[in-house]
Amino acid sequence: MGVEGLLGGSNSTIYILGVAGFFVVVLISLFVIGLYLKRIKADKGGGQTEPGEWDGIKEYRNPIPAGWAISFVLVLICAIWYWVAGYPLGAYSQVGEYNTEVSEWNGKFSEKWKNPSTETLVDMGKSVYLTQCAPCHGNTLDGNSGRAADLRKYATADFAGSESAIVSFALYGTKGEIGQMPSFEAAGTLNELQLSAAAAYITSSK
């Protein structure tokens, strides 16, 4: 197959340079470590000290080791190369491509359904209700024998036009005699559009 095929076509050069740079840094680091370990073993405790003395203790004047400084500069160069040439910011990535496609499809979906008919909204709301609301309020909106609020009243003439109230209750939560209604907004489960569809289904149920 060849090296280029194994490493991913046009990206093989960058990959090879990255791996080579990694091994170069490792080799230099090992060399510097070995050099200073050898120097430590041979050091007899001499050297120039800083002026001044504290309780009979003097401090050695230790300049930055040349090997450390070189390694530090090489690491900076590798980092700059990585961000500018190796894997620059804003370059192609599969994650970026996926996010772009998702954004495009979400835009198309929003455009298609931004003004749904009442029938479509009710159908969408039924799905939302059965998955998110029915576990507490029951499949028939009866409140599961008193464990949650009975929503059937919102489909009567006395509560005509109450969709906005239902959305407000579900969006921000309530606390009443039966129990506490959690906030879907705080939970990040449903947004206002989804709750509006659920409210349309509730008020249309007979």
C-alpha positions as a Markdown table, in Angstrom:
| # | Residue | x | y | z |
|---|---|---|---|---|
| 1 | Met | 0.0 | 0.0 | 0.0 |
| 2 | Gly | 2.9 | 2.4 | 0.7 |
| 3 | Val | 3.6 | 4.8 | 3.5 |
| 4 | Glu | 1.4 | 7.6 | 2.0 |
| 5 | Gly | -1.6 | 5.3 | 1.8 |
| 6 | Leu | -1.2 | 4.1 | 5.4 |
| 7 | Leu | -0.8 | 7.6 | 6.8 |
| 8 | Gly | -3.8 | 9.2 | 5.0 |
| 9 | Gly | -2.8 | 10.7 | 1.7 |
| 10 | Ser | -2.0 | 14.4 | 1.6 |
| 11 | Asn | -1.7 | 14.6 | 5.4 |
| 12 | Ser | 1.2 | 12.1 | 5.5 |
| 13 | Thr | 3.9 | 14.8 | 5.3 |
| 14 | Ile | 2.5 | 16.7 | 8.2 |
| 15 | Tyr | 2.1 | 13.4 | 10.2 |
| 16 | Ile | 5.7 | 12.4 | 9.5 |
| 17 | Leu | 7.1 | 15.8 | 10.4 |
| 18 | Gly | 5.1 | 15.8 | 13.6 |
| 19 | Val | 6.4 | 12.3 | 14.6 |
| 20 | Ala | 9.9 | 13.3 | 13.6 |
| 21 | Gly | 9.7 | 16.5 | 15.7 |
| 22 | Phe | 8.5 | 14.5 | 18.7 |
| 23 | Phe | 11.4 | 12.1 | 18.5 |
| 24 | Val | 13.9 | 14.9 | 18.0 |
| 25 | Val | 12.6 | 16.6 | 21.2 |
| 26 | Val | 12.8 | 13.3 | 23.1 |
| 27 | Leu | 16.3 | 12.7 | 22.0 |
| 28 | Ile | 17.5 | 16.2 | 22.9 |
| 29 | Ser | 15.8 | 15.9 | 26.3 |
| 30 | Leu | 17.5 | 12.6 | 27.0 |
| 31 | Phe | 20.8 | 14.0 | 25.9 |
| 32 | Val | 20.4 | 17.1 | 28.2 |
| 33 | Ile | 19.3 | 14.9 | 31.1 |
| 34 | Gly | 22.2 | 12.6 | 30.7 |
| 35 | Leu | 24.6 | 15.5 | 30.4 |
| 36 | Tyr | 23.5 | 17.1 | 33.6 |
| 37 | Leu | 23.3 | 13.8 | 35.5 |
| 38 | Lys | 27.0 | 13.3 | 34.5 |
| 39 | Arg | 27.8 | 16.8 | 35.6 |
| 40 | Ile | 26.1 | 16.3 | 39.0 |
| 41 | Lys | 28.1 | 13.2 | 39.7 |
| 42 | Ala | 31.4 | 15.0 | 38.8 |
| 43 | Asp | 30.5 | 18.2 | 40.7 |
| 44 | Lys | 32.7 | 18.8 | 43.7 |
| 45 | Gly | 30.6 | 21.5 | 45.2 |
| 46 | Gly | 32.6 | 24.5 | 43.8 |
| 47 | Gly | 31.4 | 27.4 | 42.0 |
| 48 | Gln | 30.7 | 31.1 | 42.4 |
| 49 | Thr | 28.3 | 32.2 | 45.0 |
| 50 | Glu | 26.0 | 35.2 | 45.3 |
| 51 | Pro | 27.0 | 38.0 | 47.6 |
| 52 | Gly | 25.6 | 37.9 | 51.1 |
| 53 | Glu | 25.1 | 35.1 | 53.6 |
| 54 | Trp | 22.1 | 34.0 | 55.7 |
| 55 | Asp | 22.8 | 32.0 | 58.9 |
| 56 | Gly | 26.1 | 30.8 | 57.4 |
| 57 | Ile | 24.4 | 29.7 | 54.2 |
| 58 | Lys | 25.5 | 31.0 | 50.8 |
| 59 | Glu | 23.6 | 30.7 | 47.5 |
| 60 | Tyr | 25.3 | 29.5 | 44.3 |
| 61 | Arg | 25.1 | 31.7 | 41.3 |
| 62 | Asn | 23.5 | 29.4 | 38.8 |
| 63 | Pro | 22.9 | 30.8 | 35.3 |
| 64 | Ile | 20.2 | 29.2 | 33.1 |
| 65 | Pro | 21.7 | 26.0 | 31.6 |
| 66 | Ala | 22.4 | 26.3 | 27.9 |
| 67 | Gly | 20.8 | 22.9 | 27.2 |
| 68 | Trp | 17.6 | 23.9 | 29.1 |
| 69 | Ala | 17.4 | 27.2 | 27.2 |
| 70 | Ile | 17.9 | 25.4 | 23.8 |
| 71 | Ser | 15.2 | 22.9 | 24.6 |
| 72 | Phe | 12.8 | 25.6 | 25.7 |
| 73 | Val | 13.3 | 27.5 | 22.5 |
| 74 | Leu | 12.9 | 24.3 | 20.4 |
| 75 | Val | 9.6 | 23.6 | 22.2 |
| 76 | Leu | 8.4 | 27.1 | 21.4 |
| 77 | Ile | 9.3 | 26.7 | 17.8 |
| 78 | Cys | 7.5 | 23.3 | 17.6 |
| 79 | Ala | 4.4 | 24.8 | 19.2 |
| 80 | Ile | 4.3 | 27.7 | 16.8 |
| 81 | Trp | 4.8 | 25.4 | 13.8 |
| 82 | Tyr | 2.0 | 23.1 | 15.1 |
| 83 | Trp | -0.5 | 26.0 | 15.3 |
| 84 | Val | 0.5 | 27.8 | 12.2 |
| 85 | Ala | 1.5 | 25.0 | 9.7 |
| 86 | Gly | 0.9 | 21.6 | 11.2 |
| 87 | Tyr | -2.7 | 21.9 | 12.4 |
| 88 | Pro | -3.7 | 25.6 | 12.0 |
| 89 | Leu | -6.8 | 27.0 | 13.7 |
| 90 | Gly | -9.8 | 27.0 | 11.4 |
| 91 | Ala | -8.5 | 24.2 | 9.2 |
| 92 | Tyr | -10.7 | 21.3 | 8.0 |
| 93 | Ser | -11.9 | 18.8 | 10.6 |
| 94 | Gln | -14.6 | 16.1 | 10.6 |
| 95 | Val | -16.1 | 17.7 | 13.7 |
| 96 | Gly | -16.3 | 21.1 | 12.0 |
| 97 | Glu | -17.9 | 19.5 | 8.9 |
| 98 | Tyr | -20.4 | 17.7 | 11.0 |
| 99 | Asn | -21.3 | 20.9 | 12.9 |
| 100 | Thr | -21.7 | 22.8 | 9.7 |
| 101 | Glu | -24.0 | 20.2 | 8.2 |
| 102 | Val | -26.1 | 20.1 | 11.4 |
| 103 | Ser | -26.4 | 23.9 | 11.4 |
| 104 | Glu | -27.5 | 23.8 | 7.7 |
| 105 | Trp | -30.2 | 21.1 | 8.3 |
| 106 | Asn | -31.4 | 22.9 | 11.4 |
| 107 | Gly | -31.8 | 26.1 | 9.4 |
| 108 | Lys | -33.8 | 24.2 | 6.7 |
| 109 | Phe | -36.0 | 22.6 | 9.3 |
| 110 | Ser | -36.7 | 25.9 | 11.0 |
| 111 | Glu | -37.5 | 27.5 | 7.7 |
| 112 | Lys | -39.9 | 24.7 | 6.7 |
| 113 | Trp | -41.8 | 24.6 | 10.0 |
| 114 | Lys | -41.7 | 28.2 | 11.2 |
| 115 | Asn | -45.4 | 28.7 | 10.4 |
| 116 | Pro | -47.0 | 25.3 | 10.8 |
| 117 | Ser | -50.7 | 24.8 | 10.5 |
| 118 | Thr | -52.8 | 24.1 | 13.6 |
| 119 | Glu | -53.1 | 20.4 | 12.5 |
| 120 | Thr | -49.4 | 20.1 | 12.1 |
| 121 | Leu | -48.7 | 21.8 | 15.4 |
| 122 | Val | -51.1 | 19.4 | 17.2 |
| 123 | Asp | -49.4 | 16.4 | 15.6 |
| 124 | Met | -46.0 | 17.6 | 16.7 |
| 125 | Gly | -47.3 | 18.5 | 20.1 |
| 126 | Lys | -48.7 | 15.0 | 20.6 |
| 127 | Ser | -45.2 | 13.5 | 20.2 |
| 128 | Val | -43.7 | 16.0 | 22.6 |
| 129 | Tyr | -46.5 | 15.4 | 25.2 |
| 130 | Leu | -46.3 | 11.6 | 25.0 |
| 131 | Thr | -42.5 | 11.5 | 25.5 |
| 132 | Gln | -42.1 | 14.4 | 28.0 |
| 133 | Cys | -45.4 | 15.0 | 29.7 |
| 134 | Ala | -47.3 | 11.7 | 29.8 |
| 135 | Pro | -45.0 | 10.0 | 32.4 |
| 136 | Cys | -46.5 | 12.5 | 35.0 |
| 137 | His | -49.8 | 13.7 | 33.6 |
| 138 | Gly | -50.8 | 10.4 | 31.9 |
| 139 | Asn | -51.5 | 9.5 | 28.3 |
| 140 | Thr | -55.1 | 10.8 | 28.6 |
| 141 | Leu | -54.1 | 14.0 | 30.4 |
| 142 | Asp | -55.9 | 12.9 | 33.6 |
| 143 | Gly | -53.0 | 13.5 | 35.9 |
| 144 | Asn | -52.4 | 9.8 | 36.8 |
| 145 | Ser | -55.1 | 9.6 | 39.4 |
| 146 | Gly | -54.1 | 12.8 | 41.2 |
| 147 | Arg | -50.3 | 12.4 | 41.1 |
| 148 | Ala | -50.1 | 15.4 | 38.8 |
| 149 | Ala | -52.3 | 18.2 | 37.5 |
| 150 | Asp | -55.4 | 17.1 | 35.4 |
| 151 | Leu | -54.8 | 18.8 | 32.0 |
| 152 | Arg | -58.2 | 17.8 | 30.5 |
| 153 | Lys | -59.7 | 21.1 | 31.8 |
| 154 | Tyr | -57.6 | 23.0 | 29.3 |
| 155 | Ala | -59.5 | 21.5 | 26.4 |
| 156 | Thr | -62.8 | 22.9 | 27.7 |
| 157 | Ala | -64.5 | 26.2 | 26.7 |
| 158 | Asp | -63.7 | 27.7 | 30.1 |
| 159 | Phe | -60.0 | 27.5 | 29.4 |
| 160 | Ala | -60.1 | 28.6 | 25.7 |
| 161 | Gly | -56.9 | 30.3 | 24.7 |
| 162 | Ser | -54.9 | 29.0 | 27.6 |
| 163 | Glu | -51.9 | 27.7 | 25.5 |
| 164 | Ser | -49.7 | 30.6 | 26.7 |
| 165 | Ala | -50.5 | 29.7 | 30.3 |
| 166 | Ile | -49.5 | 26.1 | 29.8 |
| 167 | Val | -46.3 | 27.1 | 28.1 |
| 168 | Ser | -45.5 | 29.5 | 31.0 |
| 169 | Phe | -46.2 | 26.8 | 33.6 |
| 170 | Ala | -44.0 | 24.2 | 31.9 |
| 171 | Leu | -41.2 | 26.6 | 30.9 |
| 172 | Tyr | -40.7 | 28.2 | 34.3 |
| 173 | Gly | -42.2 | 25.6 | 36.7 |
| 174 | Thr | -44.9 | 26.0 | 39.4 |
| 175 | Lys | -45.5 | 24.8 | 42.9 |
| 176 | Gly | -49.1 | 24.0 | 43.8 |
| 177 | Glu | -51.3 | 21.8 | 46.0 |
| 178 | Ile | -50.6 | 18.6 | 44.1 |
| 179 | Gly | -46.9 | 19.1 | 43.8 |
| 180 | Gln | -44.1 | 20.9 | 42.1 |
| 181 | Met | -43.9 | 21.3 | 38.3 |
| 182 | Pro | -40.3 | 21.3 | 37.3 |
| 183 | Ser | -38.9 | 23.9 | 34.9 |
| 184 | Phe | -38.2 | 22.5 | 31.5 |
| 185 | Glu | -36.2 | 25.6 | 30.7 |
| 186 | Ala | -33.9 | 25.0 | 33.7 |
| 187 | Ala | -33.6 | 21.4 | 32.9 |
| 188 | Gly | -32.8 | 22.2 | 29.2 |
| 189 | Thr | -35.2 | 19.5 | 28.1 |
| 190 | Leu | -37.8 | 21.4 | 26.0 |
| 191 | Asn | -37.8 | 24.9 | 24.5 |
| 192 | Glu | -40.6 | 27.3 | 24.1 |
| 193 | Leu | -41.5 | 26.2 | 20.5 |
| 194 | Gln | -41.8 | 22.5 | 21.6 |
| 195 | Leu | -43.9 | 23.5 | 24.6 |
| 196 | Ser | -46.2 | 25.6 | 22.4 |
| 197 | Ala | -46.8 | 22.5 | 20.2 |
| 198 | Ala | -47.5 | 20.4 | 23.3 |
| 199 | Ala | -49.9 | 23.1 | 24.5 |
| 200 | Ala | -51.7 | 23.1 | 21.2 |
| 201 | Tyr | -52.2 | 19.3 | 21.5 |
| 202 | Ile | -53.5 | 19.6 | 25.1 |
| 203 | Thr | -56.1 | 22.3 | 24.3 |
| 204 | Ser | -57.3 | 20.4 | 21.3 |
| 205 | Ser | -57.8 | 17.0 | 23.1 |
| 206 | Lys | -61.4 | 16.0 | 23.7 |
